[in-house]
Structures are given as C-alpha cells and as structure tokens.
C-alpha cells in the first residue's frame, strides 16, 4: 500500500483541483473525532483527515475494514498497535509517538490500532484498498457531511502541502 500512497501523492495536486469529486464526513461517534474528506481513485479510496486531540485512554482501538497506508503531514499522535482476529480488542503490543514525515501501512486483516493526537490537530493522508469482510466499530453510525467551510479548509491544507 505504501507504493499506492506514493502514487496518490504525485497525483494529489491534480485530484484536489477536481472539487466536485470530493465528499466529506464528520466522524464524531467516538474520540478522536475526525473530519474526513474523501474520494475514489483507480479502485482505491483517498482520505484527507483532520484528527482532533483526545485524552489518554479515550481513542478508539479498532481494526480497519480494508488494507491502508497513512502519511502524517502535521501534528503528532500516540499510536498503539495490536493483533487479533476476533471483534474483541486484543492486547496492545506496541505503543509509540508518531510524528514528522512518517508513513506506515496496515495490510493484515487482523491488525488493530488507535491514534490519539497530542496537543494539536493531526493532518494525515490515508489510502485504502478493496474492503475486507471485517467488522469495524461505528460502521453503522449515521454520519453527516462537514460544513462546506470545514471541507474547503481541509482541501486547502492539502493543496498547500502538496503544491
């Protein structure tokens, strides 16, 4: 997935200019709250995230319902990683502070993690592949789009970053 992430980053200036292709969601069912702008691209999905800080022990430990690759563009976050095949959270195997120009991927269906921004918003780019048949927390929540100003603010950040 990291190679796909690199391809997306090369295409992102052009893709960001296609404003009508981008949708948004306010993901607010569990901390950390995430403002998400997203679109499809060549069989993948691209996500632009503004992740809000939350307190210790508040972040949602979860598996992803698809393989993914992430790039932290600004801010820093605590991240814990675990591994388990059930719907019950597994033990945390690793905890780290992620910041700077960090890229990582999660390509196993049984990988779990949480991210907890520290002190300020974290801006991240995520690319996902074809969904697995994996239950993910909050998937059935009723989420609403962001206000147009919030959506444009996120797109502007990414446009500036990748210009």
N, CA and C of each residue as an Amber inpcrd file, in Angstrom:
protein
   489
   0.8110000  -1.2090000   0.0000000   0.0000000   0.0000000   0.0000000
   0.8530000   1.2700000   0.0000000   2.0760000   1.1750000   0.5230000
   2.9230000   2.3670000   0.5270000   3.2360000   2.8450000  -0.8900000
   3.3680000   1.9130000  -1.8350000   3.6140000   2.3180000  -3.2220000
   2.3900000   3.0320000  -3.8050000   1.1940000   2.6000000  -3.4260000
  -0.0280000   3.2740000  -3.8730000  -0.1010000   4.6690000  -3.2550000
   0.2590000   4.7760000  -1.9910000   0.2910000   6.0790000  -1.3180000
   1.2190000   7.0380000  -2.0610000   2.3870000   6.5500000  -2.4610000
   3.3210000   7.4000000  -3.2150000   2.7210000   7.8520000  -4.5430000
   2.0140000   6.9630000  -5.2270000   1.3660000   7.3310000  -6.4910000
   0.2960000   8.3930000  -6.2600000  -0.4870000   8.2120000  -5.1990000
  -1.5390000   9.1810000  -4.8800000  -0.9250000  10.5530000  -4.6130000
   0.1680000  10.5840000  -3.8730000   0.7780000  11.8720000  -3.5510000
   1.2410000  12.6070000  -4.8090000   1.6830000  11.8780000  -5.8180000
   2.0850000  12.5090000  -7.0850000   0.8740000  13.0690000  -7.8300000
  -0.2670000  12.3940000  -7.7170000  -1.4920000  12.8050000  -8.4080000
  -2.3240000  13.8150000  -7.6270000  -2.0420000  13.9600000  -6.3470000
  -2.9190000  14.7460000  -5.4780000  -3.1300000  16.1930000  -5.9330000
  -2.1180000  16.9210000  -6.3990000  -2.4100000  18.2950000  -6.8450000
  -3.5000000  18.3450000  -7.9220000  -3.4580000  17.4300000  -8.8630000
  -4.4710000  17.3850000  -9.9170000  -5.8250000  16.9590000  -9.3460000
  -5.8200000  15.9440000  -8.4730000  -7.0670000  15.4310000  -7.9020000
  -7.7580000  16.4650000  -7.0180000  -6.9810000  17.2530000  -6.2940000
  -7.5690000  18.2670000  -5.4190000  -8.2670000  19.3720000  -6.2120000
  -7.8470000  19.5780000  -7.4540000  -8.4840000  20.5910000  -8.3020000
  -9.8840000  20.1650000  -8.7420000 -10.1770000  18.8720000  -8.6680000
 -11.4890000  18.3450000  -9.0470000 -12.4210000  18.3840000  -7.8270000
 -12.7920000  19.5750000  -7.4100000 -13.5270000  19.7720000  -6.1560000
 -14.8400000  18.9990000  -6.0800000 -15.5130000  18.8230000  -7.2060000
 -16.8090000  18.1490000  -7.1830000 -16.6910000  16.6410000  -6.9400000
 -15.4930000  16.0910000  -6.9990000 -15.2760000  14.6640000  -6.7780000
 -15.0970000  14.3110000  -5.2990000 -14.8980000  15.3210000  -4.4560000
 -14.6030000  15.0890000  -3.0420000 -15.8830000  15.1440000  -2.2070000
 -16.0380000  14.1620000  -1.3220000 -17.1440000  14.1180000  -0.3650000
 -16.5580000  14.3080000   1.0340000 -17.4240000  14.4120000   2.0340000
 -16.9070000  14.6010000   3.3890000 -17.8050000  13.9310000   4.4160000
 -17.2170000  13.6700000   5.5880000 -17.9490000  13.1340000   6.7340000
 -17.3760000  13.7140000   8.0170000 -18.2560000  13.9600000   8.9620000
 -17.8540000  14.3390000  10.3070000 -17.9520000  13.0700000  11.1570000
 -16.8250000  12.4810000  11.4750000 -16.8060000  11.2170000  12.2130000
 -16.7070000  11.5480000  13.6990000 -17.8580000  11.5160000  14.3530000
 -17.9350000  12.0140000  15.7280000 -18.6060000  11.0390000  16.6920000
 -18.5740000   9.7450000  16.3890000 -19.2170000   8.7710000  17.2730000
 -18.3030000   8.3150000  18.4060000 -16.9970000   8.5640000  18.2960000
 -16.0490000   8.1570000  19.3430000 -14.7560000   8.9370000  19.1450000
 -14.1080000   9.3670000  20.2360000 -12.8100000  10.0270000  20.0860000
 -11.7570000   9.0860000  19.4930000 -10.8090000   9.6200000  18.7870000
 -10.6940000  11.0270000  18.4060000 -11.6640000  11.3410000  17.2630000
 -12.2640000  12.5210000  17.3190000 -13.1580000  12.9390000  16.2560000
 -12.3260000  13.2640000  15.0210000 -12.8680000  12.9110000  13.8580000
 -12.1340000  13.0580000  12.6020000 -13.0000000  13.7960000  11.5930000
 -12.4330000  14.8300000  10.9970000 -13.0500000  15.4920000   9.8590000
 -12.4260000  14.8490000   8.6280000 -13.2500000  14.2170000   7.8100000
 -12.7660000  13.4110000   6.6790000 -13.2830000  13.9670000   5.3570000
 -12.3490000  14.1220000   4.4190000 -12.6890000  14.4510000   3.0330000
 -12.1510000  13.2900000   2.2080000 -12.9500000  12.7750000   1.2720000
 -12.5310000  11.5560000   0.5790000 -13.0710000  11.4910000  -0.8460000
 -12.4350000  10.6160000  -1.6290000 -12.8780000  10.3500000  -2.9890000
 -12.3180000   9.0170000  -3.4550000 -12.8890000   8.4970000  -4.5210000
 -12.3720000   7.2860000  -5.1520000 -11.3210000   7.6700000  -6.1790000
 -10.3920000   6.7340000  -6.4010000  -9.3420000   6.9390000  -7.4000000
  -8.7990000   5.5710000  -7.8260000  -9.0130000   5.2010000  -9.0530000
  -8.4480000   3.9920000  -9.6560000  -8.5930000   2.7330000  -8.7960000
  -9.7710000   2.5300000  -8.2400000 -10.0320000   1.3430000  -7.4370000
  -9.6270000   1.4720000  -5.9770000  -9.1170000   2.6220000  -5.5920000
  -8.7230000   2.8960000  -4.2090000  -9.5790000   4.0410000  -3.6990000
  -9.4660000   4.3150000  -2.4190000 -10.1140000   5.4810000  -1.8520000
  -9.0500000   6.3190000  -1.1540000  -9.1410000   7.6190000  -1.3570000
  -8.2070000   8.5850000  -0.7700000  -8.9440000   9.3390000   0.3340000
  -8.3090000   9.4430000   1.5000000  -8.8910000  10.1450000   2.6380000
  -7.9460000  11.2540000   3.0910000  -8.4940000  12.4400000   3.2690000
  -7.7770000  13.5700000   3.8600000  -8.3650000  13.7290000   5.2590000
  -7.5360000  13.6160000   6.2780000  -8.0340000  13.6160000   7.6510000
  -7.5050000  14.7890000   8.4640000  -8.3970000  15.3790000   9.2190000
  -8.0690000  16.3180000  10.2860000  -8.5360000  15.6280000  11.5590000
  -7.5810000  15.1690000  12.3720000  -7.8980000  14.3620000  13.5480000
  -7.7280000  15.2270000  14.7970000  -8.7840000  15.2870000  15.5880000
  -8.7860000  16.1340000  16.7870000  -8.1200000  15.4280000  17.9710000
  -7.4350000  16.1870000  18.8320000  -6.8270000  15.5870000  20.0180000
  -7.8880000  15.0030000  20.9520000  -7.4710000  14.0330000  21.7400000
  -8.3250000  13.4820000  22.7910000  -7.4210000  13.0540000  23.9480000
  -8.0250000  12.7320000  25.0510000  -7.2660000  12.4170000  26.2500000
  -6.7590000  10.9830000  26.2860000  -5.8250000  10.7120000  27.1950000
  -5.3220000   9.3420000  27.3710000  -6.4750000   8.3760000  27.6540000
  -6.4470000   7.2430000  27.0030000  -7.4700000   6.2200000  27.1950000
  -8.7680000   6.4550000  26.4400000  -8.8870000   7.5570000  25.7170000
 -10.1400000   7.8600000  25.0090000 -10.1890000   7.3500000  23.5700000
  -9.0470000   7.1750000  22.9290000  -9.0280000   6.8370000  21.4990000
  -9.5740000   5.4360000  21.2370000 -10.2790000   5.3000000  20.1460000
 -10.9050000   4.0380000  19.7550000  -9.8630000   3.0620000  19.1950000
  -9.6890000   1.9260000  19.8660000  -8.8000000   0.8480000  19.4030000
  -9.6260000   0.0270000  18.4170000  -9.1780000  -0.0820000  17.1690000
 -10.0230000  -0.6620000  16.1240000  -9.2110000  -1.3270000  15.0130000
  -9.8190000  -2.2980000  14.3250000  -9.2420000  -2.8160000  13.0940000
  -9.7690000  -1.9690000  11.9340000  -9.0740000  -1.9850000  10.8230000
  -9.6010000  -1.3340000   9.6300000 -10.3310000  -2.3640000   8.7830000
 -11.3830000  -1.9480000   8.0930000 -12.1000000  -2.8820000   7.2260000
 -11.4770000  -3.0150000   5.8360000 -10.2440000  -2.5070000   5.6610000
  -9.5430000  -2.5680000   4.3810000  -8.0450000  -2.3770000   4.6080000
  -7.2030000  -2.8220000   3.6640000  -5.7770000  -2.5160000   3.7690000
  -5.5840000  -1.0080000   3.5760000  -4.5960000  -0.4460000   4.2500000
  -4.4350000   1.0040000   4.1940000  -2.9790000   1.4130000   4.3640000
  -2.7040000   2.6470000   3.9190000  -1.4000000   3.2770000   4.1360000
  -1.6670000   4.7180000   4.5550000  -0.8860000   5.2040000   5.5080000
  -1.0730000   6.5310000   6.0640000   0.2140000   7.3450000   5.9940000
   0.0420000   8.6670000   5.9060000   1.1620000   9.6080000   5.9370000
   0.7790000  10.7370000   6.8810000   1.5570000  10.9150000   7.9380000
   1.3310000  12.0190000   8.8710000   1.9840000  13.2580000   8.2650000
   1.1910000  14.3020000   8.0610000   1.6900000  15.5260000   7.4410000
   1.9630000  16.6230000   8.4580000   1.1540000  16.6610000   9.5240000
   1.3990000  17.6280000  10.5940000   0.8150000  17.0910000  11.8880000
   1.3610000  17.5860000  12.9910000   0.9350000  17.1280000  14.3000000
   1.6630000  15.8530000  14.6960000   1.2960000  15.3500000  15.8560000
   1.8550000  14.0780000  16.3190000   0.7770000  13.3370000  17.0680000
   0.8840000  12.0200000  17.0540000  -0.0700000  11.2430000  17.8100000
   0.5530000  10.0210000  18.4330000  -0.0520000   9.6490000  19.5680000
   0.2660000   8.3810000  20.1990000  -0.4720000   7.3190000  19.3990000
   0.2070000   6.2190000  19.1320000  -0.4340000   5.1180000  18.4280000
  -0.0880000   3.8220000  19.1360000  -1.1090000   3.0080000  19.3550000
  -0.9010000   1.6580000  19.8710000  -1.3040000   0.6880000  18.7710000
  -0.6440000  -0.4520000  18.7430000  -0.8870000  -1.4750000  17.7340000
  -1.1090000  -2.8110000  18.4260000  -2.0400000  -3.5920000  17.9020000
  -2.2990000  -4.9380000  18.4040000  -2.6600000  -5.8520000  17.2550000
  -2.9080000  -7.1150000  17.5820000  -3.2100000  -8.0970000  16.5460000
  -4.1940000  -9.1140000  17.1000000  -5.3360000  -9.2810000  16.4130000
  -6.3160000 -10.2570000  16.8570000  -7.4250000 -10.4390000  15.8420000
  -7.9420000 -11.6690000  15.7510000  -8.9410000 -11.9880000  14.7400000
 -10.3860000 -11.8360000  15.2160000 -10.6130000 -11.6600000  16.5040000
 -11.9970000 -11.5460000  16.9840000 -12.4400000 -10.0800000  16.9590000
 -13.6840000  -9.8510000  17.3740000 -14.2020000  -8.4920000  17.4630000
 -13.8500000  -7.8360000  18.7940000 -13.2260000  -8.6020000  19.6820000
 -12.7900000  -8.0870000  20.9790000 -11.3890000  -7.5050000  20.8310000
 -11.1610000  -6.2830000  21.3150000  -9.8320000  -5.6980000  21.1770000
  -8.7390000  -6.5930000  21.7710000  -7.6640000  -6.7950000  21.0200000
  -6.5500000  -7.5990000  21.5170000  -5.6720000  -6.7570000  22.4470000
  -4.7020000  -7.3890000  23.0970000  -3.7540000  -6.6030000  23.8950000
  -2.9570000  -5.6520000  22.9970000  -2.5640000  -4.5300000  23.5720000
  -1.6830000  -3.6090000  22.8460000  -0.2850000  -4.2200000  22.8260000
   0.2740000  -4.3700000  21.6340000   1.6050000  -4.9540000  21.5040000
   2.6880000  -3.8920000  21.4100000   2.3330000  -2.7230000  20.8860000
   3.2930000  -1.6420000  20.6750000   2.5940000  -0.3250000  20.9430000
   3.2930000   0.6160000  21.5600000   2.8080000   1.9860000  21.7040000
   3.9480000   2.9050000  21.3160000   3.6570000   3.9150000  20.4990000
   4.7070000   4.8240000  20.0420000   4.1390000   6.2130000  19.8310000
   5.0300000   7.1700000  19.6710000   4.6410000   8.5240000  19.3050000
   5.0280000   8.7000000  17.8440000   4.0320000   8.9830000  17.0040000
   4.2290000   9.1230000  15.5620000   4.1550000  10.6010000  15.2010000
   5.1630000  11.0870000  14.4840000   5.1710000  12.4890000  14.0700000
   6.1110000  12.6590000  12.8910000   6.1790000  13.9030000  12.4320000
   7.0900000  14.1970000  11.3310000   6.5760000  13.6300000  10.0270000
   7.4850000  13.2930000   9.1870000   7.1550000  12.8000000   7.8530000
   7.0750000  11.2810000   7.8840000   6.1540000  10.7540000   8.6800000
   6.0560000   9.3120000   8.8810000   4.9930000   8.7030000   7.9850000
   5.3430000   7.5910000   7.3430000   4.3960000   6.8080000   6.5520000
   4.3800000   5.3990000   7.1230000   3.1880000   4.7750000   7.1470000
   3.0800000   3.3880000   7.5760000   1.8880000   2.7460000   6.8840000
   1.8690000   1.4240000   6.8820000   0.7570000   0.7080000   6.2780000
   0.2220000  -0.3390000   7.2360000  -1.0420000  -0.6780000   7.0450000
  -1.6940000  -1.7610000   7.7860000  -2.3230000  -2.6670000   6.7250000
  -1.6980000  -3.8070000   6.4900000  -2.1170000  -4.6520000   5.3720000
  -2.5870000  -6.0390000   5.7960000  -2.7750000  -6.2500000   7.0770000
  -3.2890000  -7.5280000   7.5640000  -4.6690000  -7.3040000   8.1670000
  -5.6030000  -8.1450000   7.8290000  -6.9900000  -8.0120000   8.2760000
  -7.1280000  -8.0160000   9.8020000  -6.1700000  -8.5920000  10.5050000
  -6.2430000  -8.7100000  11.9650000  -5.4300000  -7.6530000  12.7110000
  -4.9400000  -6.6480000  11.9980000  -4.2120000  -5.5450000  12.6330000
  -5.1970000  -4.5830000  13.2910000  -4.8720000  -4.1380000  14.4850000
  -5.6530000  -3.1530000  15.2310000  -4.7440000  -1.9740000  15.5570000
  -5.3460000  -0.7940000  15.7260000  -4.5830000   0.3450000  16.2290000
  -5.5250000   1.4110000  16.7640000  -4.9120000   2.3570000  17.4640000
  -5.6000000   3.6130000  17.7480000  -4.6120000   4.7180000  17.5030000
  -5.1400000   5.8870000  17.1970000  -4.3230000   7.0940000  17.0990000
  -4.9410000   8.1250000  18.0310000  -4.0710000   8.8120000  18.7700000
  -4.5300000   9.8310000  19.7200000  -3.6710000  11.0760000  19.5490000
  -4.1460000  12.0440000  18.7280000  -3.3740000  13.2740000  18.5710000
  -3.0750000  13.9160000  19.9200000  -1.8770000  14.4500000  20.0230000
  -1.3960000  15.0590000  21.2570000  -1.2660000  16.5650000  21.0560000
  -1.9570000  17.3350000  21.8700000  -1.8440000  18.7930000  21.9500000
  -2.4480000  19.5710000  20.7860000  -2.4880000  19.0150000  19.5940000
  -2.9960000  19.7550000  18.4390000  -3.5690000  18.7750000  17.4180000
  -4.2380000  19.3260000  16.4170000  -4.7870000  18.5060000  15.3420000
  -3.6580000  17.7800000  14.6190000  -3.9720000  16.6120000  14.1100000
  -3.0470000  15.8990000  13.2290000  -3.6930000  15.8440000  11.8500000
  -2.9310000  16.1690000  10.8330000  -3.4020000  16.1090000   9.4540000
  -2.7370000  14.9050000   8.8010000  -3.5430000  14.0040000   8.2630000
  -3.0000000  12.7870000   7.6750000  -3.6700000  12.4780000   6.3410000
  -2.9080000  11.8040000   5.5040000  -3.4020000  11.2820000   4.2330000
  -3.4900000   9.7790000   4.3770000  -4.6080000   9.1870000   3.9660000
  -4.7640000   7.7390000   4.0190000  -5.2870000   7.2530000   2.6740000
  -4.7770000   6.1070000   2.2420000  -5.2600000   5.4450000   1.0330000
  -5.6810000   4.0400000   1.4320000  -6.8490000   3.6140000   0.9430000
  -7.3380000   2.2770000   1.2730000  -7.6070000   1.4710000   0.0120000
  -7.5010000   0.1600000   0.1740000  -7.7790000  -0.7610000  -0.9180000
  -9.1680000  -1.3510000  -0.7980000  -9.3700000  -2.4380000  -1.5070000
 -10.6650000  -3.1290000  -1.5310000 -11.0320000  -3.5950000  -0.1200000
 -12.2760000  -3.3200000   0.3230000 -12.6840000  -3.7160000   1.6810000
 -12.6210000  -5.2230000   1.9210000 -12.2380000  -5.5760000   3.1420000
 -12.2970000  -6.9520000   3.6030000 -13.6810000  -7.1900000   4.1840000
 -13.9750000  -8.4200000   4.4960000 -15.2090000  -8.7220000   5.2430000
 -14.8480000  -8.6980000   6.7160000 -14.6340000  -7.5030000   7.2030000
 -14.1850000  -7.2980000   8.5860000 -15.0700000  -6.2510000   9.2230000
 -15.6710000  -6.5860000  10.3330000 -16.4920000  -5.6340000  11.0640000
 -15.5910000  -4.5550000  11.6580000 -16.0320000  -3.3140000  11.5630000
 -15.2850000  -2.2010000  12.1420000 -16.2180000  -1.3910000  13.0260000
 -15.7440000  -0.9280000  14.1810000 -16.5970000  -0.1520000  15.0870000
 -17.1530000   1.1030000  14.4130000 -18.4160000   1.3940000  14.7010000
 -19.0240000   2.6290000  14.2240000 -19.5090000   2.6120000  12.7950000
 -19.3030000   1.5240000  12.1060000 -19.6600000   1.4830000  10.6920000
 -21.1310000   1.7820000  10.4370000 -22.0030000   1.4600000  11.3570000
 -23.4330000   1.6740000  11.1550000 -23.9260000   3.0150000  11.7080000
 -23.0180000   3.8550000  12.1120000 -23.4120000   5.1540000  12.6560000
 -23.9260000   6.0660000  11.5450000 -24.8660000   6.9340000  11.8800000
 -25.3510000   7.9430000  10.9400000 -24.4130000   9.1370000  11.0120000
 -23.6380000   9.3260000   9.9820000 -22.6780000  10.4200000   9.9300000
 -23.1440000  11.4520000   8.9150000 -22.8150000  12.7010000   9.1680000
 -23.2230000  13.7790000   8.2750000 -21.9900000  14.4120000   7.6260000
 -22.1860000  15.0310000   6.4650000 -21.0670000  15.7240000   5.8150000
 -20.6070000  16.9200000   6.6480000 -19.3830000  17.3320000   6.3910000
 -18.8370000  18.5380000   7.0120000 -19.5120000  19.7690000   6.4250000
 -19.4820000  20.8540000   7.1550000 -19.8900000  22.1310000   6.5820000
 -18.9280000  22.4530000   5.4410000 -19.3930000  23.1580000   4.4320000
 -18.5500000  23.4320000   3.2650000 -17.2670000  24.1660000   3.6360000
 -17.3170000  25.0370000   4.6430000 -16.1210000  25.7760000   5.0610000
 -15.0710000  24.8230000   5.6410000 -15.5030000  23.8560000   6.4300000
 -14.5730000  22.8870000   7.0200000 -13.9690000  22.0050000   5.9340000
 -14.7790000  21.5870000   4.9870000 -14.2860000  20.7760000   3.8710000
 -13.2380000  21.5470000   3.0750000 -13.5300000  22.8040000   2.7570000
 -12.5990000  23.6200000   1.9760000 -11.3040000  23.8820000   2.7430000
 -11.3980000  24.0560000   4.0530000 -10.1990000  24.2680000   4.8710000
  -9.2560000  23.0630000   4.7770000  -9.8160000  21.8740000   4.8090000
  -9.0020000  20.6530000   4.7110000  -8.3910000  20.5370000   3.3230000
  -9.1850000  20.7500000   2.2940000  -8.6580000  20.6940000   0.9280000
  -7.5560000  21.7300000   0.7350000  -7.7390000  22.9200000   1.2790000
  -6.7210000  23.9750000   1.1550000  -5.4160000  23.5660000   1.8290000
  -5.4970000  22.9340000   3.0060000  -4.2820000  22.4700000   3.6780000
  -3.5120000  21.5100000   2.7700000  -4.2240000  20.5280000   2.2180000
  -3.5730000  19.5290000   1.3810000  -3.0600000  20.1400000   0.0760000
  -3.8030000  21.0740000  -0.4890000  -3.3550000  21.7580000  -1.7080000
  -2.0330000  22.4860000  -1.4210000  -1.9600000  23.2020000  -0.3070000
  -0.7290000  23.9110000   0.0530000   0.4120000  22.9400000   0.3170000
   0.1270000  21.8630000   1.0200000   1.1660000  20.8970000   1.3760000
   1.7600000  20.2370000   0.1440000   0.9230000  19.8870000  -0.8180000
   1.3870000  19.1510000  -1.9870000   1.6550000  20.0140000  -3.2130000
   1.6700000  21.3400000  -3.0520000   1.9540000  22.2050000  -4.2000000
   3.4520000  22.4270000  -4.3740000
